Amino acid sequence: MLDTVSSKTPESQIAQGDGLPLAAEEAELFWTARISLRARILAVNVFAIAVLAGSFFYLDNYRNTLLISRQADDERQVAAAVRAYDLVPEPMRADLMTEVAQLNNFRVRVYAENGIKLIDTFSFNEPTYELRDPDKEPLKRHVARFLDRSIDTIVRAPRRERFVEPDNDRLSAWDEVVIAAETGEPVTRARYAPDRTFMLSAAAKAPQSGHVMLITRNARTITAIVRDQRLALGIIIACVLIVSVLLSLFLARTIVKPLALLAGAANRVRLGRERDVEVPRLPERGDEIGQLARALSDMTEALRKRIDATESFAADVSHEIKNPLASLRSALEGLERVEDPKLRKQLHDIACSDVLRLDRLITDISEASRVDAQLARTRFEPIDMGEVIDQLLKTREERDLNHGREIAFARPRKGVAVVMGEGTRLARVIDNLLDNAVSFSPEKGLVEIVATRDRNQVLIRIMDNGPGVPESQREAIFHRFHSYRDEQEEFGQHSGLGLAIARSIIEAHEGQLIATDRPDGARGAHFCISLPAMLAPKPIIGSGLKDER
């Protein structure tokens, strides 16, 4: 009787050699734990722009530099003017001051030592500047002044007094003129005009006449330059910010959207409400997200196959156990009613046979259900299949498990048929195939075993001279609980799991187990195992075979 493996058995990927599973590293996110990925991408990109925007406020330093430069220039101008003032005759002094005022856009005032104003260029000539009324200016000027005040508050710029023309224009009305008169040194001041532009003043005392000169001017260009620079920088920052936000949203869309799709699909798989959940594979993406999508899709497919196999296995187990249980119950119920000793013995034998069949079935079911899980946790070692088969044949001979059939083994040289695997499981495969061959071989029949190496594969062939396996049954015999047997054979002698377990073990070793015609054309079954050969030279750890019988 031939035993089977389910075609739904999922493929198990087994790590070989010294490789161990890598532990996942957990990264604590602390305060960002509740922030979405889209918000994080946007925040990171906008933060760099915010740093650049910080320079927007420090244009105040540039403004101060301009202001200091203009005040130094005014100080030099007033010092030169008072020296020239003393050198010319008194009737020509007014004309000289007018020329100085026109050349430099100043308003020049001269005060006598008693504080009376002697000269004012605005009194006998056209004004060189005009103070603007902010209430009559357009809205954009109000906005500009609001930004000036806001930025001055942020950068903590020094507060400046407002420029106001005195009602009684005397020397004592100007503190810088008073100081210059007392010290004889030039003095400068910077104040805000009504429209918040700078009013610069400088005072100096004429050494010969003792008169004090005051020059004032409305330095509108300082405020205009700073505002122009601020506007240009603001436009640059706004453009960069818009581009950065758009790029951030694009980046977030290319990352967050596919991740959301994958998360939604994974959640539907978890809920299990949909039978076939399609996890997007994103074949157009060659990045890490594409790799993640394909890995999730493959994992979901493998999980679906495993669930299908488990459901099918559970249904098959239920069906297979019901038959011997029904037979056992009928036999036990018959024993209560039957008085004929011969019939009672027959029923007793049936009950005993059903108990043995249940025991064999449960043992094989247990082995089939845990083989994948155990192999997934097993660390593979170099195994010489020649030695495994040799020891197995000796054990079978000692226990008379061949039932008079002759087994011929062409043992390969040591080190030829070496694979990475788990010796006990591989021995179980060979044992199951030998049991199958012995059960189908005629009395005193011959079972042949050949182990060879073909390039990077180790091939193990087991051949008998029984009836063979019809081509239509060569895949079905590996299905769980499927049996192909002679009609004369007593039903229930095999669980139908032997070949299923064998193929499951071989596939867990990344190998293949198939049934084919004998290569010599003779009558009989031919099972061929192919396993990856061990390429790297490693010490062979015996046969890895443990006696579990």
PyMOL commands that set and color helices and strands:
alter all, ss='L'
color gray80, all
select helices_A, chain A and resi 30-32+37-57+59-87+90-104+121-124+134-136+139-154+171-173+175-183+220-271+288-337+341-377+385-398+423-440+471-473+476-478+498-508
alter helices_A, ss='H'
color red, helices_A
select strands_A, chain A and resi 107-111+117-120+187-192+198-205+212-219+381-384+406-410+418-421+446-454+457-463+512-516+526-532
alter strands_A, ss='S'
color yellow, strands_A
deselect
rebuild
show_as cartoon
